[in-house]
Amino acid sequence: MGGPEIERLIGLLAKLPGFGPRSARRAALRMLQQPEARMVPLAAALTDAARAVQPCNQCGNLDSREPCSICADPGRDRSLLCVVEGVGDLWALERAGVHRGLYHVLGGTLSALAGTGPEDLNVAALLARLESGGVAEVILALGATVDGATTAHWLLDRLRPFGVTVTRVGQGVPIGGALDVLDDGTLAAALRARRPA
Ligand SMILES: [Zn+2]
């Protein structure tokens, strides 16, 4: 079409979530028509983010600070720990402003189908946080799926020895993975409707 550079650009864009070949071509064309205004700043932002952003050692959130901005925030309630499947769920809860405590990102759920076992999840760091004390309640905001439920039960057994209150977000609320598409009111309701696990 217009040389290997354009083909490569479209090929890379088409791999992004929400993109296909058609939207990749549209995005590439839009950028190529204003390279200085659109492409150069984007390239710089991509490079900067790739170099600076890392998973937080404490909670698993993605941030250019260590610990992340949430873990470092003195205004957060450190006795309240919300366990989520992925960073996307954390972002959704933050956007909705419904959780005033800290988070812990598991990095997935147990899944026989996907071959995800306990060793693949960020659980050791979670237990270490409980070990160091100060946490009164762990909120499990995991998917209302079979894998989410399996993971919640499995976690409950591991959390029990620490004597903390463990709650689960409202059942029947489509949470986990799909958290991102929920409106803020639904998210807030889900978190308010948490009950003992
Ligand atoms: Zn953190």
Residues whose N, C-alpha, C, O or C-beta is under 5 A from the ligand:
A	BS01	ZN	C56 Q58 C59 G60 N61 P67 C68 C71
